[in-house]
Amino acid sequence: MKSVAILGHGTVGSGVYEIIEQNNKYMLKTYDEFINVSHILVRNPENHKDIKSSLLTTDFDAILSSDCDIVIEAMGGIHPAYDYIRRSLEHRKHVITANKDLIAEHGSELLEIAYNYNVTLNYEAAVGGGIPVIKTIRESLSAHRLNSITGILNGTTNYILSKMHEENISYDEALKGAQEAGFAEMDPSADVLGFDAARKLSILTQLSTGKQLKVKDVLIEGITNLDDKDISTARKLGYKIKLISKLIRYEHCLHAFVKPAYVRSTSQLGLINNEYNTVVLDLGQIGQMTFSGKGAGKFPTGSAIYGDILDILLNDKHQTKKPLVPTKICHYAQGYNDWLVRLYSLNHPIDLEKVFKFFNQGNVQIEDFTDPHDLAFTIQGMSETNLIDSIKKLQNLNIISVSKYFMILE
Ligand SMILES: NC(=O)c1ccc[n+]([C@@H]2O[C@H](COP(=O)([O-])OP(=O)(O)OC[C@H]3O[C@@H](n4cnc5c(N)ncnc54)[C@H](OP(=O)(O)O)[C@@H]3O)[C@@H](O)[C@H]2O)c1
Protein backbone atom coordinates (compact mmCIF):
# COMPACT_ATOMS: atom_id res chain seq x y z
CA MET A 1 0.00 0.00 0.00
CA LYS A 2 1.20 3.50 -0.81
CA SER A 3 -0.10 6.66 0.84
CA VAL A 4 -0.72 9.92 -0.96
CA ALA A 5 -1.64 13.35 0.38
CA ILE A 6 -3.58 15.71 -1.88
CA LEU A 7 -3.02 19.45 -1.46
CA GLY A 8 -6.26 21.08 -2.64
CA HIS A 9 -9.75 19.75 -3.25
CA GLY A 10 -10.97 21.96 -6.09
CA THR A 11 -11.47 20.90 -9.71
CA VAL A 12 -8.19 18.96 -9.99
CA GLY A 13 -7.84 17.69 -6.40
CA SER A 14 -11.40 16.33 -6.28
CA GLY A 15 -10.93 14.68 -9.69
CA VAL A 16 -7.81 12.79 -8.68
CA TYR A 17 -9.37 11.77 -5.34
CA GLU A 18 -12.41 10.29 -7.12
CA ILE A 19 -10.26 8.48 -9.69
CA ILE A 20 -8.11 6.95 -6.92
CA GLU A 21 -11.21 5.77 -5.03
CA GLN A 22 -12.81 4.33 -8.18
CA ASN A 23 -9.68 2.47 -9.25
CA ASN A 24 -8.47 0.86 -6.07
CA LYS A 25 -10.20 -2.46 -6.77
CA TYR A 26 -8.55 -2.56 -10.19
CA MET A 27 -5.17 -1.63 -8.65
CA LEU A 28 -5.41 -4.48 -6.15
CA LYS A 29 -6.44 -7.02 -8.76
CA THR A 30 -3.91 -5.95 -11.40
CA TYR A 31 -0.88 -4.81 -9.47
CA ASP A 32 -1.47 -5.97 -5.94
CA GLU A 33 -1.23 -2.33 -4.93
CA PHE A 34 -3.61 -0.08 -3.04
CA ILE A 35 -3.47 3.71 -2.98
CA ASN A 36 -4.45 5.17 0.35
CA VAL A 37 -5.33 8.86 0.48
CA SER A 38 -4.00 9.88 3.88
CA HIS A 39 -4.71 13.65 3.89
CA ILE A 40 -6.52 16.29 1.88
CA LEU A 41 -5.23 19.79 2.57
CA VAL A 42 -7.69 22.69 2.11
CA ARG A 43 -8.13 26.25 3.35
CA ASN A 44 -11.76 25.94 4.40
CA PRO A 45 -12.73 22.45 5.62
CA GLU A 46 -16.35 23.59 6.15
CA ASN A 47 -16.70 23.83 2.33
CA HIS A 48 -15.85 20.13 1.89
CA LYS A 49 -18.59 18.31 3.80
CA ASP A 50 -18.60 15.47 1.20
CA ILE A 51 -15.16 14.35 2.45
CA LYS A 52 -14.58 12.34 5.65
CA SER A 53 -13.52 14.90 8.24
CA SER A 54 -10.62 12.67 9.36
CA LEU A 55 -9.02 13.16 5.92
CA LEU A 56 -9.25 16.95 5.85
CA THR A 57 -6.51 19.11 7.27
CA THR A 58 -5.35 22.71 7.12
CA ASP A 59 -1.93 21.81 8.52
CA PHE A 60 0.74 21.08 5.91
CA ASP A 61 3.32 20.15 8.59
CA ALA A 62 1.10 17.22 9.60
CA ILE A 63 1.51 15.89 6.05
CA LEU A 64 5.24 16.49 6.06
CA SER A 65 5.75 14.58 9.29
CA SER A 66 3.41 11.72 8.23
CA ASP A 67 4.66 8.63 6.40
CA CYS A 68 2.85 9.48 3.15
CA ASP A 69 4.92 8.57 0.08
CA ILE A 70 3.57 10.99 -2.52
CA VAL A 71 2.38 14.60 -2.24
CA ILE A 72 0.02 15.78 -4.98
CA GLU A 73 -0.03 19.57 -5.30
CA ALA A 74 -3.39 20.73 -6.75
CA MET A 75 -3.73 24.13 -5.07
CA GLY A 76 -2.33 26.46 -7.75
CA GLY A 77 -0.37 29.72 -7.41
CA ILE A 78 3.29 30.13 -6.53
CA HIS A 79 3.06 30.61 -2.77
CA PRO A 80 2.77 28.51 -0.67
CA ALA A 81 2.80 25.79 -3.39
CA TYR A 82 6.53 26.31 -4.10
CA ASP A 83 7.44 26.02 -0.43
CA TYR A 84 5.25 22.91 0.09
CA ILE A 85 6.72 21.15 -2.95
CA ARG A 86 10.31 21.98 -2.02
CA ARG A 87 9.87 20.80 1.56
CA SER A 88 8.08 17.60 0.46
CA LEU A 89 10.99 16.73 -1.85
CA GLU A 90 13.50 17.50 0.90
CA HIS A 91 11.56 15.07 3.12
CA ARG A 92 12.09 12.46 0.38
CA LYS A 93 8.47 12.40 -0.72
CA HIS A 94 7.69 12.12 -4.43
CA VAL A 95 5.70 15.08 -5.72
CA ILE A 96 3.13 15.39 -8.50
CA THR A 97 1.85 18.80 -9.55
CA ALA A 98 -0.62 20.26 -12.07
CA ASN A 99 0.81 23.73 -11.56
CA LYS A 100 2.17 25.08 -14.87
CA ASP A 101 2.87 28.55 -13.44
CA LEU A 102 5.15 27.01 -10.85
CA ILE A 103 6.85 24.52 -13.20
CA ALA A 104 7.47 27.23 -15.82
CA GLU A 105 9.06 29.48 -13.20
CA HIS A 106 10.79 27.07 -10.79
CA GLY A 107 10.72 23.71 -12.61
CA SER A 108 14.44 23.21 -13.19
CA GLU A 109 15.33 24.14 -9.61
CA LEU A 110 12.69 21.77 -8.17
CA LEU A 111 13.70 18.96 -10.52
CA GLU A 112 17.27 19.33 -9.29
CA ILE A 113 16.10 19.10 -5.67
CA ALA A 114 14.13 15.95 -6.57
CA TYR A 115 17.29 14.51 -8.15
CA ASN A 116 19.42 15.36 -5.09
CA TYR A 117 16.95 13.68 -2.72
CA ASN A 118 16.45 10.67 -4.98
CA VAL A 119 12.73 11.20 -5.49
CA THR A 120 10.57 12.10 -8.50
CA LEU A 121 8.75 15.28 -9.51
CA ASN A 122 6.05 14.55 -12.12
CA TYR A 123 3.92 17.22 -13.81
CA GLU A 124 1.94 15.60 -16.62
CA ALA A 125 -1.26 17.60 -15.89
CA ALA A 126 0.56 20.93 -16.18
CA VAL A 127 0.52 20.84 -20.00
CA GLY A 128 -2.41 19.70 -22.11
CA GLY A 129 -4.58 18.51 -19.17
CA GLY A 130 -5.46 14.90 -19.94
CA ILE A 131 -3.09 14.50 -22.91
CA PRO A 132 -0.10 12.36 -21.85
CA VAL A 133 2.48 14.40 -23.72
CA ILE A 134 5.08 15.03 -20.99
CA LYS A 135 5.86 11.38 -20.28
CA THR A 136 5.83 10.61 -24.00
CA ILE A 137 8.37 13.34 -24.76
CA ARG A 138 10.52 12.51 -21.72
CA GLU A 139 10.67 8.78 -22.35
CA SER A 140 9.34 7.42 -25.63
CA LEU A 141 10.65 10.23 -27.84
CA SER A 142 13.82 11.16 -26.01
CA ALA A 143 16.07 9.75 -28.73
CA HIS A 144 14.76 12.09 -31.41
CA ARG A 145 15.78 15.62 -32.24
CA LEU A 146 12.85 17.99 -32.12
CA ASN A 147 12.55 20.52 -34.96
CA SER A 148 9.35 22.26 -33.92
CA ILE A 149 6.34 22.26 -31.63
CA THR A 150 2.99 23.62 -32.80
CA GLY A 151 0.22 23.65 -30.26
CA ILE A 152 -3.19 24.84 -29.23
CA LEU A 153 -2.37 24.85 -25.53
CA ASN A 154 -5.11 26.92 -23.93
CA GLY A 155 -8.67 25.59 -23.76
CA THR A 156 -10.25 28.89 -22.68
CA THR A 157 -9.08 30.85 -25.72
CA ASN A 158 -9.82 27.95 -28.06
CA TYR A 159 -13.37 27.80 -26.67
CA ILE A 160 -13.81 31.58 -27.16
CA LEU A 161 -12.40 31.52 -30.72
CA SER A 162 -14.53 28.48 -31.64
CA LYS A 163 -17.69 30.33 -30.52
CA MET A 164 -16.69 33.51 -32.40
CA HIS A 165 -16.35 31.43 -35.59
CA GLU A 166 -19.36 29.17 -35.16
CA GLU A 167 -21.87 31.63 -33.73
CA ASN A 168 -20.64 34.82 -35.34
CA ILE A 169 -20.44 36.61 -31.99
CA SER A 170 -18.00 39.22 -30.68
CA TYR A 171 -15.03 38.53 -28.43
CA ASP A 172 -16.88 40.04 -25.42
CA GLU A 173 -19.99 37.88 -25.98
CA ALA A 174 -17.87 34.73 -26.45
CA LEU A 175 -15.88 35.45 -23.27
CA LYS A 176 -19.10 35.93 -21.26
CA GLY A 177 -20.45 32.61 -22.63
CA ALA A 178 -17.17 30.85 -21.75
CA GLN A 179 -17.35 32.20 -18.19
CA GLU A 180 -20.98 31.05 -17.84
CA ALA A 181 -20.08 27.58 -19.17
CA GLY A 182 -17.16 27.29 -16.70
CA PHE A 183 -14.47 27.41 -19.42
CA ALA A 184 -13.08 30.83 -18.41
CA GLU A 185 -12.25 32.23 -15.02
CA MET A 186 -13.77 35.47 -13.74
CA ASP A 187 -10.33 37.03 -14.28
CA PRO A 188 -9.38 35.45 -17.63
CA SER A 189 -6.27 37.60 -18.26
CA ALA A 190 -3.64 34.83 -17.99
CA ASP A 191 -5.54 32.86 -20.65
CA VAL A 192 -6.73 35.55 -23.07
CA LEU A 193 -3.44 37.50 -23.00
CA GLY A 194 -1.52 34.34 -23.91
CA PHE A 195 0.58 33.89 -20.73
CA ASP A 196 -0.85 30.49 -19.79
CA ALA A 197 -0.03 29.09 -23.25
CA ALA A 198 3.46 30.66 -23.11
CA ARG A 199 4.18 28.91 -19.79
CA LYS A 200 3.16 25.58 -21.30
CA LEU A 201 5.26 26.20 -24.43
CA SER A 202 8.24 26.99 -22.22
CA ILE A 203 7.75 23.71 -20.29
CA LEU A 204 7.40 21.62 -23.48
CA THR A 205 10.39 23.30 -25.13
CA GLN A 206 12.73 22.82 -22.18
CA LEU A 207 11.69 19.20 -21.83
CA SER A 208 12.04 18.33 -25.50
CA THR A 209 15.17 20.34 -26.40
CA GLY A 210 17.04 20.51 -23.08
CA LYS A 211 17.48 24.23 -23.81
CA GLN A 212 16.40 27.07 -21.59
CA LEU A 213 13.37 28.98 -22.86
CA LYS A 214 12.02 31.41 -20.29
CA VAL A 215 8.47 32.73 -20.58
CA LYS A 216 9.94 36.21 -21.27
CA ASP A 217 11.68 34.73 -24.34
CA VAL A 218 8.31 33.87 -25.91
CA LEU A 219 6.70 36.57 -28.10
CA ILE A 220 3.21 36.76 -26.67
CA GLU A 221 0.08 38.25 -28.21
CA GLY A 222 -3.35 37.33 -26.87
CA ILE A 223 -6.76 37.27 -28.53
CA THR A 224 -8.24 40.46 -27.05
CA ASN A 225 -7.57 42.58 -30.16
CA LEU A 226 -9.35 40.30 -32.61
CA ASP A 227 -12.37 41.89 -34.27
CA ASP A 228 -15.29 40.73 -36.41
CA LYS A 229 -13.41 41.42 -39.65
CA ASP A 230 -10.48 39.19 -38.64
CA ILE A 231 -12.93 36.36 -38.12
CA SER A 232 -15.06 37.02 -41.22
CA THR A 233 -11.95 37.31 -43.45
CA ALA A 234 -10.73 33.98 -42.11
CA ARG A 235 -14.14 32.40 -42.69
CA LYS A 236 -14.34 33.77 -46.26
CA LEU A 237 -10.94 32.24 -47.08
CA GLY A 238 -11.76 28.84 -45.51
CA TYR A 239 -9.57 29.51 -42.46
CA LYS A 240 -10.03 29.83 -38.71
CA ILE A 241 -8.05 31.93 -36.26
CA LYS A 242 -6.43 29.90 -33.47
CA LEU A 243 -4.17 30.97 -30.64
CA ILE A 244 -1.08 29.09 -31.78
CA SER A 245 1.91 28.32 -29.58
CA LYS A 246 4.95 27.62 -31.71
CA LEU A 247 8.56 26.76 -31.14
CA ILE A 248 10.95 26.55 -34.07
CA ARG A 249 14.41 25.20 -33.50
CA TYR A 250 16.81 26.81 -35.96
CA GLU A 251 20.46 25.84 -36.30
CA HIS A 252 21.71 28.59 -33.95
CA CYS A 253 18.65 29.78 -32.04
CA LEU A 254 15.14 29.10 -30.80
CA HIS A 255 12.15 31.13 -31.97
CA ALA A 256 8.99 30.89 -29.86
CA PHE A 257 5.67 32.68 -30.03
CA VAL A 258 2.08 32.54 -28.81
CA LYS A 259 -0.04 34.49 -31.31
CA PRO A 260 -3.34 34.30 -33.16
CA ALA A 261 -2.68 32.68 -36.55
CA TYR A 262 -4.71 31.58 -39.58
CA VAL A 263 -5.12 27.82 -40.04
CA ARG A 264 -7.16 26.08 -42.73
CA SER A 265 -10.58 25.07 -41.28
CA THR A 266 -10.17 21.46 -42.38
CA SER A 267 -6.55 21.08 -41.24
CA GLN A 268 -5.49 19.15 -38.12
CA LEU A 269 -5.24 22.40 -36.15
CA GLY A 270 -8.46 23.78 -37.63
CA LEU A 271 -10.41 20.78 -36.38
CA ILE A 272 -9.37 21.26 -32.73
CA ASN A 273 -12.33 23.12 -31.26
CA ASN A 274 -13.76 24.33 -27.94
CA GLU A 275 -11.85 23.24 -24.83
CA TYR A 276 -9.69 20.73 -26.72
CA ASN A 277 -5.91 21.09 -26.92
CA THR A 278 -3.39 19.70 -29.36
CA VAL A 279 0.39 19.34 -29.56
CA VAL A 280 2.11 18.60 -32.88
CA LEU A 281 5.76 17.60 -32.63
CA ASP A 282 8.03 17.60 -35.67
CA LEU A 283 10.70 15.04 -34.88
CA GLY A 284 13.02 14.90 -37.88
CA GLN A 285 13.69 11.18 -38.41
CA ILE A 286 10.24 9.96 -37.41
CA GLY A 287 8.23 12.83 -38.84
CA GLN A 288 5.22 14.51 -37.28
CA MET A 289 3.35 13.26 -34.24
CA THR A 290 0.08 14.73 -33.00
CA PHE A 291 -1.56 14.50 -29.55
CA SER A 292 -5.06 15.85 -28.90
CA GLY A 293 -7.57 15.76 -26.08
CA LYS A 294 -9.24 17.75 -23.36
CA GLY A 295 -6.87 20.36 -22.01
CA ALA A 296 -8.58 20.89 -18.66
CA GLY A 297 -11.33 19.74 -16.34
CA LYS A 298 -11.73 17.51 -13.31
CA PHE A 299 -11.33 14.09 -14.91
CA PRO A 300 -8.86 14.79 -17.75
CA THR A 301 -6.51 16.48 -15.28
CA GLY A 302 -7.20 13.91 -12.54
CA SER A 303 -6.41 11.16 -15.03
CA ALA A 304 -3.01 12.71 -15.90
CA ILE A 305 -2.16 12.89 -12.18
CA TYR A 306 -3.30 9.30 -11.67
CA GLY A 307 -0.94 8.29 -14.51
CA ASP A 308 1.87 10.10 -12.67
CA ILE A 309 1.07 8.15 -9.46
CA LEU A 310 1.23 4.82 -11.32
CA ASP A 311 4.47 5.90 -12.97
CA ILE A 312 6.03 6.35 -9.53
CA LEU A 313 4.49 3.25 -7.94
CA LEU A 314 5.05 0.75 -10.71
CA ASN A 315 8.22 1.86 -12.41
CA ASP A 316 10.48 2.63 -9.47
CA LYS A 317 12.06 5.46 -11.41
CA HIS A 318 14.23 8.27 -10.18
CA GLN A 319 14.66 11.79 -11.38
CA THR A 320 17.32 12.18 -14.02
CA LYS A 321 19.68 15.13 -13.87
CA LYS A 322 19.56 17.25 -16.99
CA PRO A 323 20.61 20.86 -16.43
CA LEU A 324 19.15 23.20 -19.05
CA VAL A 325 21.55 24.67 -21.59
CA PRO A 326 21.29 28.46 -22.15
CA THR A 327 20.51 29.24 -25.78
CA LYS A 328 20.22 32.13 -28.21
CA ILE A 329 16.70 33.38 -28.91
CA CYS A 330 15.76 34.82 -32.30
CA HIS A 331 12.83 37.18 -32.35
CA TYR A 332 11.49 36.65 -35.86
CA ALA A 333 10.59 33.61 -37.92
CA GLN A 334 13.34 32.90 -40.44
CA GLY A 335 12.83 32.11 -44.14
CA TYR A 336 9.64 32.92 -46.05
CA ASN A 337 6.10 32.57 -44.74
CA ASP A 338 2.54 33.40 -45.76
CA TRP A 339 0.69 36.23 -44.00
CA LEU A 340 -2.70 37.83 -43.66
CA VAL A 341 -2.18 41.58 -43.22
CA ARG A 342 -4.69 44.19 -42.00
CA LEU A 343 -3.91 47.88 -42.57
CA TYR A 344 -6.06 50.77 -41.34
CA SER A 345 -5.99 54.45 -42.04
CA LEU A 346 -7.96 56.52 -39.57
CA ASN A 347 -7.80 59.87 -41.39
CA HIS A 348 -7.92 59.20 -45.13
CA PRO A 349 -8.81 56.36 -47.53
CA ILE A 350 -5.98 53.92 -48.16
CA ASP A 351 -4.07 54.49 -51.40
CA LEU A 352 -3.45 50.95 -52.75
CA GLU A 353 -0.76 52.05 -55.17
CA LYS A 354 1.28 53.66 -52.40
CA VAL A 355 0.80 50.65 -50.11
CA PHE A 356 1.87 47.97 -52.54
CA LYS A 357 5.00 49.86 -53.61
CA PHE A 358 6.37 48.67 -50.26
CA PHE A 359 5.46 45.00 -50.72
CA ASN A 360 7.91 43.94 -53.39
CA GLN A 361 8.43 40.39 -52.10
CA GLY A 362 5.92 37.53 -52.37
CA ASN A 363 2.50 37.27 -54.05
CA VAL A 364 -0.11 39.72 -52.90
CA GLN A 365 -3.86 39.12 -53.06
CA ILE A 366 -6.43 41.65 -51.81
CA GLU A 367 -9.01 39.82 -49.67
CA ASP A 368 -11.25 42.61 -48.39
CA PHE A 369 -11.34 46.31 -49.24
CA THR A 370 -15.04 47.05 -48.81
CA ASP A 371 -14.14 49.80 -46.34
CA PRO A 372 -11.58 52.18 -47.95
CA HIS A 373 -10.04 52.77 -44.51
CA ASP A 374 -9.51 49.08 -43.79
CA LEU A 375 -7.56 46.78 -46.12
CA ALA A 376 -7.08 43.02 -45.69
CA PHE A 377 -4.70 41.15 -47.99
CA THR A 378 -2.69 37.94 -48.06
CA ILE A 379 0.92 37.77 -49.04
CA GLN A 380 2.66 34.52 -49.86
CA GLY A 381 6.39 34.03 -49.46
CA MET A 382 7.59 37.03 -47.47
CA SER A 383 10.06 37.09 -44.59
CA GLU A 384 8.77 38.42 -41.25
CA THR A 385 11.54 41.03 -41.00
CA ASN A 386 10.72 42.31 -44.48
CA LEU A 387 7.01 42.42 -43.60
CA ILE A 388 7.62 44.42 -40.42
CA ASP A 389 9.97 46.74 -42.25
CA SER A 390 7.38 47.46 -44.98
CA ILE A 391 4.64 48.14 -42.42
CA LYS A 392 6.92 50.49 -40.44
CA LYS A 393 7.72 52.51 -43.59
CA LEU A 394 3.99 52.85 -44.39
CA GLN A 395 3.34 54.08 -40.87
CA ASN A 396 6.24 56.52 -40.90
CA LEU A 397 5.00 58.01 -44.18
CA ASN A 398 1.49 58.27 -42.71
CA ILE A 399 0.07 56.10 -45.52
CA ILE A 400 -1.54 53.92 -42.84
CA SER A 401 -2.06 54.46 -39.10
CA VAL A 402 -2.54 51.00 -37.57
CA SER A 403 -1.71 47.45 -38.64
CA LYS A 404 -1.81 43.83 -37.60
CA TYR A 405 -0.62 40.67 -39.25
CA PHE A 406 -1.17 36.93 -38.81
CA MET A 407 0.97 34.01 -39.90
CA ILE A 408 -0.90 31.56 -42.15
CA LEU A 409 0.12 28.12 -40.96
CA GLU A 410 -1.49 25.39 -43.02
N1 LIG B 1 -8.86 23.31 -13.48
C1 LIG B 1 -8.26 22.66 -14.46
O1 LIG B 1 -8.90 22.10 -15.34
C2 LIG B 1 -6.75 22.58 -14.47
C3 LIG B 1 -6.12 21.94 -15.57
C4 LIG B 1 -4.73 21.81 -15.57
C5 LIG B 1 -4.00 22.32 -14.51
N2 LIG B 1 -4.65 22.97 -13.49
C6 LIG B 1 -3.83 23.48 -12.38
O2 LIG B 1 -4.18 22.76 -11.21
C7 LIG B 1 -4.06 23.59 -10.06
C8 LIG B 1 -5.38 23.59 -9.29
O3 LIG B 1 -6.41 24.11 -10.10
P1 LIG B 1 -7.96 23.95 -9.70
O4 LIG B 1 -8.73 24.42 -10.89
O5 LIG B 1 -8.24 22.60 -9.17
O6 LIG B 1 -8.09 25.03 -8.52
P2 LIG B 1 -9.33 25.27 -7.56
O7 LIG B 1 -10.55 24.61 -8.09
O8 LIG B 1 -9.37 26.73 -7.27
O9 LIG B 1 -8.93 24.50 -6.21
C9 LIG B 1 -7.88 24.89 -5.38
C10 LIG B 1 -7.92 24.06 -4.10
O10 LIG B 1 -6.73 24.31 -3.38
C11 LIG B 1 -7.04 24.69 -2.05
N3 LIG B 1 -6.05 25.71 -1.65
C12 LIG B 1 -5.66 26.81 -2.32
N4 LIG B 1 -4.72 27.50 -1.63
C13 LIG B 1 -4.52 26.79 -0.50
C14 LIG B 1 -3.68 26.97 0.61
N5 LIG B 1 -2.86 28.04 0.72
N6 LIG B 1 -3.71 26.05 1.61
C15 LIG B 1 -4.54 24.98 1.53
N7 LIG B 1 -5.37 24.74 0.49
C16 LIG B 1 -5.35 25.64 -0.51
C17 LIG B 1 -8.44 25.25 -2.08
O11 LIG B 1 -9.01 25.07 -0.79
P3 LIG B 1 -10.49 25.59 -0.41
O12 LIG B 1 -11.41 24.76 -1.25
O13 LIG B 1 -10.65 25.31 1.02
O14 LIG B 1 -10.50 27.04 -0.78
C18 LIG B 1 -9.10 24.40 -3.17
O15 LIG B 1 -9.62 23.22 -2.63
C19 LIG B 1 -3.62 24.95 -10.61
O16 LIG B 1 -2.22 25.01 -10.55
C20 LIG B 1 -4.08 24.93 -12.04
O17 LIG B 1 -3.30 25.77 -12.89
C21 LIG B 1 -6.00 23.10 -13.45
PDBQT file of the ligand as one rigid body, heavy atoms in Angstrom, charges set to zero:
ROOT
HETATM    1  N1  LIG A 501      -8.862  23.315 -13.479  1.00  0.00    +0.000 N 
HETATM    2  C1  LIG A 501      -8.258  22.661 -14.455  1.00  0.00    +0.000 C 
HETATM    3  O1  LIG A 501      -8.898  22.101 -15.337  1.00  0.00    +0.000 OA
HETATM    4  C2  LIG A 501      -6.752  22.578 -14.474  1.00  0.00    +0.000 A 
HETATM    5  C3  LIG A 501      -6.120  21.940 -15.571  1.00  0.00    +0.000 A 
HETATM    6  C4  LIG A 501      -4.727  21.806 -15.569  1.00  0.00    +0.000 A 
HETATM    7  C5  LIG A 501      -3.997  22.316 -14.515  1.00  0.00    +0.000 A 
HETATM    8  N2  LIG A 501      -4.651  22.973 -13.490  1.00  0.00    +0.000 N 
HETATM    9  C6  LIG A 501      -3.827  23.480 -12.382  1.00  0.00    +0.000 C 
HETATM   10  O2  LIG A 501      -4.175  22.759 -11.209  1.00  0.00    +0.000 OA
HETATM   11  C7  LIG A 501      -4.062  23.589 -10.063  1.00  0.00    +0.000 C 
HETATM   12  C8  LIG A 501      -5.378  23.591  -9.288  1.00  0.00    +0.000 C 
HETATM   13  O3  LIG A 501      -6.413  24.106 -10.105  1.00  0.00    +0.000 OA
HETATM   14  P1  LIG A 501      -7.964  23.953  -9.697  1.00  0.00    +0.000 P 
HETATM   15  O4  LIG A 501      -8.725  24.423 -10.889  1.00  0.00    +0.000 OA
HETATM   16  O5  LIG A 501      -8.238  22.603  -9.172  1.00  0.00    +0.000 OA
HETATM   17  O6  LIG A 501      -8.087  25.026  -8.519  1.00  0.00    +0.000 OA
HETATM   18  P2  LIG A 501      -9.335  25.268  -7.556  1.00  0.00    +0.000 P 
HETATM   19  O7  LIG A 501     -10.550  24.613  -8.093  1.00  0.00    +0.000 OA
HETATM   20  O8  LIG A 501      -9.371  26.727  -7.272  1.00  0.00    +0.000 OA
HETATM   21  O9  LIG A 501      -8.932  24.499  -6.213  1.00  0.00    +0.000 OA
HETATM   22  C9  LIG A 501      -7.880  24.887  -5.379  1.00  0.00    +0.000 C 
HETATM   23  C10 LIG A 501      -7.925  24.064  -4.101  1.00  0.00    +0.000 C 
HETATM   24  O10 LIG A 501      -6.731  24.310  -3.379  1.00  0.00    +0.000 OA
HETATM   25  C11 LIG A 501      -7.038  24.688  -2.049  1.00  0.00    +0.000 C 
HETATM   26  N3  LIG A 501      -6.055  25.711  -1.652  1.00  0.00    +0.000 N 
HETATM   27  C12 LIG A 501      -5.657  26.814  -2.316  1.00  0.00    +0.000 A 
HETATM   28  N4  LIG A 501      -4.720  27.496  -1.631  1.00  0.00    +0.000 NA
HETATM   29  C13 LIG A 501      -4.520  26.793  -0.503  1.00  0.00    +0.000 A 
HETATM   30  C14 LIG A 501      -3.679  26.967   0.607  1.00  0.00    +0.000 A 
HETATM   31  N5  LIG A 501      -2.862  28.036   0.719  1.00  0.00    +0.000 N 
HETATM   32  N6  LIG A 501      -3.710  26.051   1.613  1.00  0.00    +0.000 NA
HETATM   33  C15 LIG A 501      -4.539  24.983   1.533  1.00  0.00    +0.000 A 
HETATM   34  N7  LIG A 501      -5.371  24.740   0.490  1.00  0.00    +0.000 NA
HETATM   35  C16 LIG A 501      -5.349  25.642  -0.512  1.00  0.00    +0.000 A 
HETATM   36  C17 LIG A 501      -8.439  25.254  -2.080  1.00  0.00    +0.000 C 
HETATM   37  O11 LIG A 501      -9.008  25.068  -0.790  1.00  0.00    +0.000 OA
HETATM   38  P3  LIG A 501     -10.494  25.590  -0.408  1.00  0.00    +0.000 P 
HETATM   39  O12 LIG A 501     -11.413  24.763  -1.248  1.00  0.00    +0.000 OA
HETATM   40  O13 LIG A 501     -10.654  25.306   1.015  1.00  0.00    +0.000 OA
HETATM   41  O14 LIG A 501     -10.505  27.037  -0.779  1.00  0.00    +0.000 OA
HETATM   42  C18 LIG A 501      -9.098  24.403  -3.172  1.00  0.00    +0.000 C 
HETATM   43  O15 LIG A 501      -9.625  23.221  -2.627  1.00  0.00    +0.000 OA
HETATM   44  C19 LIG A 501      -3.619  24.953 -10.606  1.00  0.00    +0.000 C 
HETATM   45  O16 LIG A 501      -2.221  25.015 -10.555  1.00  0.00    +0.000 OA
HETATM   46  C20 LIG A 501      -4.078  24.931 -12.044  1.00  0.00    +0.000 C 
HETATM   47  O17 LIG A 501      -3.305  25.768 -12.890  1.00  0.00    +0.000 OA
HETATM   48  C21 LIG A 501      -5.996  23.100 -13.448  1.00  0.00    +0.000 A 
ENDROOT
TORSDOF 0
